[in-house]
Amino acid sequence: MELNELVIAGDWAFDRCVFEGTVTNQATGEARDILNGNIHIYRRQPDGSWKIAWDIWNNDIAPE
């Protein structure tokens, strides 16, 4: 996974990253390379820790 961007603004933060992988159709055994993109939106908790509030992703292939 490659982190492309990280922004912190007060009690909110977001990161944007991309990663490559392979998916295999279990019925046919056919493997395909994929490229996924993610955005995570974090919210700072009262104890100072960060938790993911939203996890958004997509990939470059259409479902079969």
PDB file with SEQRES, HELIX, SHEET and CRYST1 records, atoms N, CA, C and O in Angstrom:
SEQRES   1 A   64  MET GLU LEU ASN GLU LEU VAL ILE ALA GLY ASP TRP ALA          
SEQRES   2 A   64  PHE ASP ARG CYS VAL PHE GLU GLY THR VAL THR ASN GLN          
SEQRES   3 A   64  ALA THR GLY GLU ALA ARG ASP ILE LEU ASN GLY ASN ILE          
SEQRES   4 A   64  HIS ILE TYR ARG ARG GLN PRO ASP GLY SER TRP LYS ILE          
SEQRES   5 A   64  ALA TRP ASP ILE TRP ASN ASN ASP ILE ALA PRO GLU              
SHEET    1 AA1 4 GLU A   2  ALA A   9  0                                        
SHEET    2 AA1 4 TRP A  12  THR A  24 -1                                        
SHEET    3 AA1 4 ALA A  31  ARG A  44 -1                                        
SHEET    4 AA1 4 TRP A  50  ASN A  59 -1                                        
CRYST1    1.000    1.000    1.000  90.00  90.00  90.00 P 1           1          
ATOM      1  N   MET A   1       0.860  -1.166   0.000  1.00  0.00           N  
ATOM      2  CA  MET A   1       0.000   0.000   0.000  1.00  0.00           C  
ATOM      3  C   MET A   1       0.904   1.226   0.000  1.00  0.00           C  
ATOM      4  O   MET A   1       1.923   1.270   0.690  1.00  0.00           O  
ATOM      5  N   GLU A   2       0.513   2.206  -0.778  1.00  0.00           N  
ATOM      6  CA  GLU A   2       1.269   3.443  -0.877  1.00  0.00           C  
ATOM      7  C   GLU A   2       0.416   4.592  -0.369  1.00  0.00           C  
ATOM      8  O   GLU A   2      -0.640   4.886  -0.929  1.00  0.00           O  
ATOM      9  N   LEU A   3       0.879   5.246   0.700  1.00  0.00           N  
ATOM     10  CA  LEU A   3       0.172   6.399   1.251  1.00  0.00           C  
ATOM     11  C   LEU A   3       0.486   7.611   0.386  1.00  0.00           C  
ATOM     12  O   LEU A   3       1.649   7.991   0.257  1.00  0.00           O  
ATOM     13  N   ASN A   4      -0.540   8.225  -0.211  1.00  0.00           N  
ATOM     14  CA  ASN A   4      -0.352   9.365  -1.097  1.00  0.00           C  
ATOM     15  C   ASN A   4      -0.530  10.706  -0.403  1.00  0.00           C  
ATOM     16  O   ASN A   4       0.028  11.716  -0.830  1.00  0.00           O  
ATOM     17  N   GLU A   5      -1.311  10.707   0.670  1.00  0.00           N  
ATOM     18  CA  GLU A   5      -1.619  11.978   1.301  1.00  0.00           C  
ATOM     19  C   GLU A   5      -2.146  11.731   2.705  1.00  0.00           C  
ATOM     20  O   GLU A   5      -2.875  10.767   2.940  1.00  0.00           O  
ATOM     21  N   LEU A   6      -1.780  12.598   3.633  1.00  0.00           N  
ATOM     22  CA  LEU A   6      -2.307  12.560   4.994  1.00  0.00           C  
ATOM     23  C   LEU A   6      -2.532  13.999   5.433  1.00  0.00           C  
ATOM     24  O   LEU A   6      -1.615  14.819   5.382  1.00  0.00           O  
ATOM     25  N   VAL A   7      -3.761  14.308   5.868  1.00  0.00           N  
ATOM     26  CA  VAL A   7      -4.110  15.662   6.300  1.00  0.00           C  
ATOM     27  C   VAL A   7      -4.776  15.564   7.661  1.00  0.00           C  
ATOM     28  O   VAL A   7      -5.667  14.740   7.866  1.00  0.00           O  
ATOM     29  N   ILE A   8      -4.339  16.413   8.597  1.00  0.00           N  
ATOM     30  CA  ILE A   8      -4.946  16.483   9.925  1.00  0.00           C  
ATOM     31  C   ILE A   8      -5.487  17.887  10.109  1.00  0.00           C  
ATOM     32  O   ILE A   8      -4.780  18.869   9.886  1.00  0.00           O  
ATOM     33  N   ALA A   9      -6.755  17.978  10.519  1.00  0.00           N  
ATOM     34  CA  ALA A   9      -7.402  19.267  10.748  1.00  0.00           C  
ATOM     35  C   ALA A   9      -8.190  19.176  12.048  1.00  0.00           C  
ATOM     36  O   ALA A   9      -9.334  18.724  12.060  1.00  0.00           O  
ATOM     37  N   GLY A  10      -7.581  19.600  13.119  1.00  0.00           N  
ATOM     38  CA  GLY A  10      -8.247  19.532  14.416  1.00  0.00           C  
ATOM     39  C   GLY A  10      -8.479  18.085  14.837  1.00  0.00           C  
ATOM     40  O   GLY A  10      -7.538  17.296  14.930  1.00  0.00           O  
ATOM     41  N   ASP A  11      -9.732  17.750  15.090  1.00  0.00           N  
ATOM     42  CA  ASP A  11     -10.086  16.399  15.537  1.00  0.00           C  
ATOM     43  C   ASP A  11     -10.438  15.460  14.392  1.00  0.00           C  
ATOM     44  O   ASP A  11     -10.913  14.346  14.616  1.00  0.00           O  
ATOM     45  N   TRP A  12     -10.205  15.914  13.161  1.00  0.00           N  
ATOM     46  CA  TRP A  12     -10.478  15.098  11.984  1.00  0.00           C  
ATOM     47  C   TRP A  12      -9.218  14.955  11.158  1.00  0.00           C  
ATOM     48  O   TRP A  12      -8.368  15.845  11.143  1.00  0.00           O  
ATOM     49  N   ALA A  13      -9.101  13.827  10.472  1.00  0.00           N  
ATOM     50  CA  ALA A  13      -7.961  13.599   9.584  1.00  0.00           C  
ATOM     51  C   ALA A  13      -8.414  12.692   8.455  1.00  0.00           C  
ATOM     52  O   ALA A  13      -9.398  11.963   8.580  1.00  0.00           O  
ATOM     53  N   PHE A  14      -7.675  12.747   7.340  1.00  0.00           N  
ATOM     54  CA  PHE A  14      -7.946  11.787   6.288  1.00  0.00           C  
ATOM     55  C   PHE A  14      -6.649  11.366   5.633  1.00  0.00           C  
ATOM     56  O   PHE A  14      -5.677  12.120   5.599  1.00  0.00           O  
ATOM     57  N   ASP A  15      -6.650  10.154   5.114  1.00  0.00           N  
ATOM     58  CA  ASP A  15      -5.533   9.702   4.296  1.00  0.00           C  
ATOM     59  C   ASP A  15      -6.077   9.144   2.994  1.00  0.00           C  
ATOM     60  O   ASP A  15      -7.214   8.677   2.915  1.00  0.00           O  
ATOM     61  N   ARG A  16      -5.240   9.207   1.985  1.00  0.00           N  
ATOM     62  CA  ARG A  16      -5.588   8.690   0.665  1.00  0.00           C  
ATOM     63  C   ARG A  16      -4.453   7.781   0.244  1.00  0.00           C  
ATOM     64  O   ARG A  16      -3.287   8.171   0.314  1.00  0.00           O  
ATOM     65  N   CYS A  17      -4.777   6.579  -0.191  1.00  0.00           N  
ATOM     66  CA  CYS A  17      -3.738   5.626  -0.572  1.00  0.00           C  
ATOM     67  C   CYS A  17      -4.229   4.738  -1.711  1.00  0.00           C  
ATOM     68  O   CYS A  17      -5.427   4.647  -1.979  1.00  0.00           O  
ATOM     69  N   VAL A  18      -3.289   4.094  -2.364  1.00  0.00           N  
ATOM     70  CA  VAL A  18      -3.602   3.132  -3.419  1.00  0.00           C  
ATOM     71  C   VAL A  18      -2.831   1.852  -3.135  1.00  0.00           C  
ATOM     72  O   VAL A  18      -1.765   1.881  -2.521  1.00  0.00           O  
ATOM     73  N   PHE A  19      -3.378   0.731  -3.588  1.00  0.00           N  
ATOM     74  CA  PHE A  19      -2.646  -0.529  -3.481  1.00  0.00           C  
ATOM     75  C   PHE A  19      -3.027  -1.446  -4.621  1.00  0.00           C  
ATOM     76  O   PHE A  19      -4.139  -1.396  -5.145  1.00  0.00           O  
ATOM     77  N   GLU A  20      -2.084  -2.276  -4.987  1.00  0.00           N  
ATOM     78  CA  GLU A  20      -2.277  -3.248  -6.058  1.00  0.00           C  
ATOM     79  C   GLU A  20      -2.456  -4.626  -5.449  1.00  0.00           C  
ATOM     80  O   GLU A  20      -1.949  -4.907  -4.363  1.00  0.00           O  
ATOM     81  N   GLY A  21      -3.177  -5.479  -6.151  1.00  0.00           N  
ATOM     82  CA  GLY A  21      -3.376  -6.840  -5.680  1.00  0.00           C  
ATOM     83  C   GLY A  21      -3.866  -7.723  -6.812  1.00  0.00           C  
ATOM     84  O   GLY A  21      -3.942  -7.305  -7.967  1.00  0.00           O  
ATOM     85  N   THR A  22      -4.192  -8.938  -6.456  1.00  0.00           N  
ATOM     86  CA  THR A  22      -4.706  -9.906  -7.411  1.00  0.00           C  
ATOM     87  C   THR A  22      -5.949 -10.541  -6.820  1.00  0.00           C  
ATOM     88  O   THR A  22      -5.968 -10.899  -5.642  1.00  0.00           O  
ATOM     89  N   VAL A  23      -6.983 -10.682  -7.629  1.00  0.00           N  
ATOM     90  CA  VAL A  23      -8.181 -11.407  -7.218  1.00  0.00           C  
ATOM     91  C   VAL A  23      -8.320 -12.635  -8.104  1.00  0.00           C  
ATOM     92  O   VAL A  23      -8.007 -12.601  -9.294  1.00  0.00           O  
ATOM     93  N   THR A  24      -8.792 -13.714  -7.503  1.00  0.00           N  
ATOM     94  CA  THR A  24      -8.958 -14.966  -8.239  1.00  0.00           C  
ATOM     95  C   THR A  24     -10.405 -15.412  -8.168  1.00  0.00           C  
ATOM     96  O   THR A  24     -10.981 -15.510  -7.085  1.00  0.00           O  
ATOM     97  N   ASN A  25     -10.987 -15.680  -9.318  1.00  0.00           N  
ATOM     98  CA  ASN A  25     -12.337 -16.217  -9.395  1.00  0.00           C  
ATOM     99  C   ASN A  25     -12.264 -17.677  -8.943  1.00  0.00           C  
ATOM    100  O   ASN A  25     -11.634 -18.503  -9.603  1.00  0.00           O  
ATOM    101  N   GLN A  26     -12.900 -17.987  -7.836  1.00  0.00           N  
ATOM    102  CA  GLN A  26     -12.796 -19.341  -7.284  1.00  0.00           C  
ATOM    103  C   GLN A  26     -13.469 -20.374  -8.160  1.00  0.00           C  
ATOM    104  O   GLN A  26     -13.097 -21.547  -8.121  1.00  0.00           O  
ATOM    105  N   ALA A  27     -14.446 -19.974  -8.947  1.00  0.00           N  
ATOM    106  CA  ALA A  27     -15.137 -20.931  -9.825  1.00  0.00           C  
ATOM    107  C   ALA A  27     -14.285 -21.308 -11.031  1.00  0.00           C  
ATOM    108  O   ALA A  27     -14.277 -22.463 -11.459  1.00  0.00           O  
ATOM    109  N   THR A  28     -13.554 -20.308 -11.586  1.00  0.00           N  
ATOM    110  CA  THR A  28     -12.804 -20.564 -12.821  1.00  0.00           C  
ATOM    111  C   THR A  28     -11.301 -20.637 -12.621  1.00  0.00           C  
ATOM    112  O   THR A  28     -10.581 -21.152 -13.477  1.00  0.00           O  
ATOM    113  N   GLY A  29     -10.818 -20.118 -11.482  1.00  0.00           N  
ATOM    114  CA  GLY A  29      -9.373 -20.075 -11.239  1.00  0.00           C  
ATOM    115  C   GLY A  29      -8.685 -18.924 -11.949  1.00  0.00           C  
ATOM    116  O   GLY A  29      -7.469 -18.771 -11.834  1.00  0.00           O  
ATOM    117  N   GLU A  30      -9.443 -18.101 -12.688  1.00  0.00           N  
ATOM    118  CA  GLU A  30      -8.864 -16.969 -13.407  1.00  0.00           C  
ATOM    119  C   GLU A  30      -8.431 -15.883 -12.419  1.00  0.00           C  
ATOM    120  O   GLU A  30      -9.207 -15.473 -11.556  1.00  0.00           O  
ATOM    121  N   ALA A  31      -7.181 -15.422 -12.557  1.00  0.00           N  
ATOM    122  CA  ALA A  31      -6.656 -14.366 -11.697  1.00  0.00           C  
ATOM    123  C   ALA A  31      -6.568 -13.066 -12.478  1.00  0.00           C  
ATOM    124  O   ALA A  31      -6.222 -13.065 -13.660  1.00  0.00           O  
ATOM    125  N   ARG A  32      -6.883 -11.950 -11.810  1.00  0.00           N  
ATOM    126  CA  ARG A  32      -6.800 -10.626 -12.427  1.00  0.00           C  
ATOM    127  C   ARG A  32      -6.100  -9.671 -11.465  1.00  0.00           C  
ATOM    128  O   ARG A  32      -6.311  -9.720 -10.254  1.00  0.00           O  
ATOM    129  N   ASP A  33      -5.267  -8.809 -12.025  1.00  0.00           N  
ATOM    130  CA  ASP A  33      -4.638  -7.760 -11.239  1.00  0.00           C  
ATOM    131  C   ASP A  33      -5.634  -6.630 -11.039  1.00  0.00           C  
ATOM    132  O   ASP A  33      -6.436  -6.330 -11.923  1.00  0.00           O  
ATOM    133  N   ILE A  34      -5.574  -6.006  -9.867  1.00  0.00           N  
ATOM    134  CA  ILE A  34      -6.457  -4.891  -9.566  1.00  0.00           C  
ATOM    135  C   ILE A  34      -5.651  -3.741  -8.975  1.00  0.00           C  
ATOM    136  O   ILE A  34      -4.559  -3.936  -8.440  1.00  0.00           O  
ATOM    137  N   LEU A  35      -6.202  -2.558  -9.081  1.00  0.00           N  
ATOM    138  CA  LEU A  35      -5.646  -1.358  -8.464  1.00  0.00           C  
ATOM    139  C   LEU A  35      -6.767  -0.733  -7.654  1.00  0.00           C  
ATOM    140  O   LEU A  35      -7.786  -0.327  -8.213  1.00  0.00           O  
ATOM    141  N   ASN A  36      -6.589  -0.651  -6.347  1.00  0.00           N  
ATOM    142  CA  ASN A  36      -7.609  -0.108  -5.449  1.00  0.00           C  
ATOM    143  C   ASN A  36      -7.188   1.253  -4.931  1.00  0.00           C  
ATOM    144  O   ASN A  36      -6.000   1.543  -4.791  1.00  0.00           O  
ATOM    145  N   GLY A  37      -8.187   2.088  -4.647  1.00  0.00           N  
ATOM    146  CA  GLY A  37      -7.963   3.371  -3.998  1.00  0.00           C  
ATOM    147  C   GLY A  37      -8.761   3.417  -2.708  1.00  0.00           C  
ATOM    148  O   GLY A  37      -9.891   2.933  -2.652  1.00  0.00           O  
ATOM    149  N   ASN A  38      -8.174   4.000  -1.672  1.00  0.00           N  
ATOM    150  CA  ASN A  38      -8.828   4.106  -0.366  1.00  0.00           C  
ATOM    151  C   ASN A  38      -8.770   5.528   0.141  1.00  0.00           C  
ATOM    152  O   ASN A  38      -7.797   6.246  -0.091  1.00  0.00           O  
ATOM    153  N   ILE A  39      -9.825   5.931   0.838  1.00  0.00           N  
ATOM    154  CA  ILE A  39      -9.813   7.135   1.657  1.00  0.00           C  
ATOM    155  C   ILE A  39     -10.327   6.727   3.031  1.00  0.00           C  
ATOM    156  O   ILE A  39     -11.409   6.154   3.159  1.00  0.00           O  
ATOM    157  N   HIS A  40      -9.540   7.028   4.048  1.00  0.00           N  
ATOM    158  CA  HIS A  40      -9.950   6.796   5.432  1.00  0.00           C  
ATOM    159  C   HIS A  40     -10.155   8.156   6.082  1.00  0.00           C  
ATOM    160  O   HIS A  40      -9.309   9.042   5.961  1.00  0.00           O  
ATOM    161  N   ILE A  41     -11.269   8.321   6.766  1.00  0.00           N  
ATOM    162  CA  ILE A  41     -11.531   9.537   7.525  1.00  0.00           C  
ATOM    163  C   ILE A  41     -11.535   9.153   8.997  1.00  0.00           C  
ATOM    164  O   ILE A  41     -12.279   8.270   9.424  1.00  0.00           O  
ATOM    165  N   TYR A  42     -10.693   9.830   9.762  1.00  0.00           N  
ATOM    166  CA  TYR A  42     -10.497   9.514  11.174  1.00  0.00           C  
ATOM    167  C   TYR A  42     -11.072  10.620  12.045  1.00  0.00           C  
ATOM    168  O   TYR A  42     -11.140  11.780  11.639  1.00  0.00           O  
ATOM    169  N   ARG A  43     -11.484  10.239  13.253  1.00  0.00           N  
ATOM    170  CA  ARG A  43     -11.917  11.211  14.246  1.00  0.00           C  
ATOM    171  C   ARG A  43     -11.162  10.951  15.537  1.00  0.00           C  
ATOM    172  O   ARG A  43     -11.077   9.817  16.009  1.00  0.00           O  
ATOM    173  N   ARG A  44     -10.608  12.034  16.107  1.00  0.00           N  
ATOM    174  CA  ARG A  44      -9.885  11.899  17.378  1.00  0.00           C  
ATOM    175  C   ARG A  44     -10.881  11.621  18.501  1.00  0.00           C  
ATOM    176  O   ARG A  44     -11.923  12.268  18.603  1.00  0.00           O  
ATOM    177  N   GLN A  45     -10.540  10.655  19.333  1.00  0.00           N  
ATOM    178  CA  GLN A  45     -11.395  10.264  20.452  1.00  0.00           C  
ATOM    179  C   GLN A  45     -11.048  11.087  21.698  1.00  0.00           C  
ATOM    180  O   GLN A  45      -9.982  11.701  21.749  1.00  0.00           O  
ATOM    181  N   PRO A  46     -11.924  11.108  22.691  1.00  0.00           N  
ATOM    182  CA  PRO A  46     -11.646  11.879  23.911  1.00  0.00           C  
ATOM    183  C   PRO A  46     -10.326  11.494  24.591  1.00  0.00           C  
ATOM    184  O   PRO A  46      -9.703  12.328  25.248  1.00  0.00           O  
ATOM    185  N   ASP A  47      -9.900  10.235  24.436  1.00  0.00           N  
ATOM    186  CA  ASP A  47      -8.633   9.814  25.059  1.00  0.00           C  
ATOM    187  C   ASP A  47      -7.409  10.150  24.197  1.00  0.00           C  
ATOM    188  O   ASP A  47      -6.285   9.805  24.560  1.00  0.00           O  
ATOM    189  N   GLY A  48      -7.626  10.829  23.045  1.00  0.00           N  
ATOM    190  CA  GLY A  48      -6.522  11.221  22.172  1.00  0.00           C  
ATOM    191  C   GLY A  48      -6.216  10.235  21.061  1.00  0.00           C  
ATOM    192  O   GLY A  48      -5.440  10.551  20.159  1.00  0.00           O  
ATOM    193  N   SER A  49      -6.805   9.052  21.104  1.00  0.00           N  
ATOM    194  CA  SER A  49      -6.572   8.069  20.039  1.00  0.00           C  
ATOM    195  C   SER A  49      -7.391   8.446  18.802  1.00  0.00           C  
ATOM    196  O   SER A  49      -8.313   9.259  18.869  1.00  0.00           O  
ATOM    197  N   TRP A  50      -7.026   7.831  17.671  1.00  0.00           N  
ATOM    198  CA  TRP A  50      -7.742   8.064  16.419  1.00  0.00           C  
ATOM    199  C   TRP A  50      -8.495   6.808  16.030  1.00  0.00           C  
ATOM    200  O   TRP A  50      -7.962   5.705  16.144  1.00  0.00           O  
ATOM    201  N   LYS A  51      -9.734   6.962  15.570  1.00  0.00           N  
ATOM    202  CA  LYS A  51     -10.523   5.830  15.083  1.00  0.00           C  
ATOM    203  C   LYS A  51     -11.090   6.173  13.713  1.00  0.00           C  
ATOM    204  O   LYS A  51     -11.421   7.326  13.437  1.00  0.00           O  
ATOM    205  N   ILE A  52     -11.199   5.160  12.861  1.00  0.00           N  
ATOM    206  CA  ILE A  52     -11.757   5.374  11.535  1.00  0.00           C  
ATOM    207  C   ILE A  52     -13.261   5.634  11.651  1.00  0.00           C  
ATOM    208  O   ILE A  52     -14.000   4.828  12.217  1.00  0.00           O  
ATOM    209  N   ALA A  53     -13.699   6.768  11.109  1.00  0.00           N  
ATOM    210  CA  ALA A  53     -15.122   7.100  11.078  1.00  0.00           C  
ATOM    211  C   ALA A  53     -15.731   6.663   9.749  1.00  0.00           C  
ATOM    212  O   ALA A  53     -16.893   6.259   9.703  1.00  0.00           O  
ATOM    213  N   TRP A  54     -14.955   6.741   8.668  1.00  0.00           N  
ATOM    214  CA  TRP A  54     -15.405   6.338   7.336  1.00  0.00           C  
ATOM    215  C   TRP A  54     -14.255   5.644   6.624  1.00  0.00           C  
ATOM    216  O   TRP A  54     -13.098   6.046   6.749  1.00  0.00           O  
ATOM    217  N   ASP A  55     -14.585   4.601   5.879  1.00  0.00           N  
ATOM    218  CA  ASP A  55     -13.615   3.873   5.068  1.00  0.00           C  
ATOM    219  C   ASP A  55     -14.216   3.737   3.678  1.00  0.00           C  
ATOM    220  O   ASP A  55     -15.189   3.007   3.486  1.00  0.00           O  
ATOM    221  N   ILE A  56     -13.641   4.437   2.710  1.00  0.00           N  
ATOM    222  CA  ILE A  56     -14.191   4.490   1.359  1.00  0.00           C  
ATOM    223  C   ILE A  56     -13.167   3.886   0.417  1.00  0.00           C  
ATOM    224  O   ILE A  56     -11.988   4.230   0.489  1.00  0.00           O  
ATOM    225  N   TRP A  57     -13.597   2.985  -0.471  1.00  0.00           N  
ATOM    226  CA  TRP A  57     -12.643   2.358  -1.398  1.00  0.00           C  
ATOM    227  C   TRP A  57     -13.309   2.097  -2.727  1.00  0.00           C  
ATOM    228  O   TRP A  57     -14.535   2.059  -2.836  1.00  0.00           O  
ATOM    229  N   ASN A  58     -12.483   1.920  -3.728  1.00  0.00           N  
ATOM    230  CA  ASN A  58     -12.960   1.480  -5.033  1.00  0.00           C  
ATOM    231  C   ASN A  58     -11.823   0.750  -5.741  1.00  0.00           C  
ATOM    232  O   ASN A  58     -10.676   0.791  -5.298  1.00  0.00           O  
ATOM    233  N   ASN A  59     -12.152   0.081  -6.846  1.00  0.00           N  
ATOM    234  CA  ASN A  59     -11.103  -0.557  -7.636  1.00  0.00           C  
ATOM    235  C   ASN A  59     -11.362  -0.323  -9.106  1.00  0.00           C  
ATOM    236  O   ASN A  59     -12.411   0.192  -9.495  1.00  0.00           O  
ATOM    237  N   ASP A  60     -10.392  -0.706  -9.917  1.00  0.00           N  
ATOM    238  CA  ASP A  60     -10.454  -0.386 -11.341  1.00  0.00           C  
ATOM    239  C   ASP A  60     -11.071  -1.483 -12.196  1.00  0.00           C  
ATOM    240  O   ASP A  60     -10.977  -1.423 -13.422  1.00  0.00           O  
ATOM    241  N   ILE A  61     -11.698  -2.479 -11.587  1.00  0.00           N  
ATOM    242  CA  ILE A  61     -12.338  -3.531 -12.388  1.00  0.00           C  
ATOM    243  C   ILE A  61     -13.825  -3.599 -12.057  1.00  0.00           C  
ATOM    244  O   ILE A  61     -14.236  -3.336 -10.927  1.00  0.00           O  
ATOM    245  N   ALA A  62     -14.604  -3.949 -13.035  1.00  0.00           N  
ATOM    246  CA  ALA A  62     -16.036  -4.118 -12.821  1.00  0.00           C  
ATOM    247  C   ALA A  62     -16.302  -5.512 -12.279  1.00  0.00           C  
ATOM    248  O   ALA A  62     -15.582  -6.447 -12.628  1.00  0.00           O  
ATOM    249  N   PRO A  63     -17.316  -5.678 -11.434  1.00  0.00           N  
ATOM    250  CA  PRO A  63     -17.650  -7.009 -10.944  1.00  0.00           C  
ATOM    251  C   PRO A  63     -18.105  -7.910 -12.096  1.00  0.00           C  
ATOM    252  O   PRO A  63     -18.631  -7.432 -13.102  1.00  0.00           O  
ATOM    253  N   GLU A  64     -17.898  -9.198 -11.936  1.00  0.00           N  
ATOM    254  CA  GLU A  64     -18.318 -10.153 -12.973  1.00  0.00           C  
ATOM    255  C   GLU A  64     -19.785 -10.441 -12.861  1.00  0.00           C  
ATOM    256  O   GLU A  64     -20.323 -11.221 -13.647  1.00  0.00           O  
TER     257      GLU A  64                                                      
END                                                                             
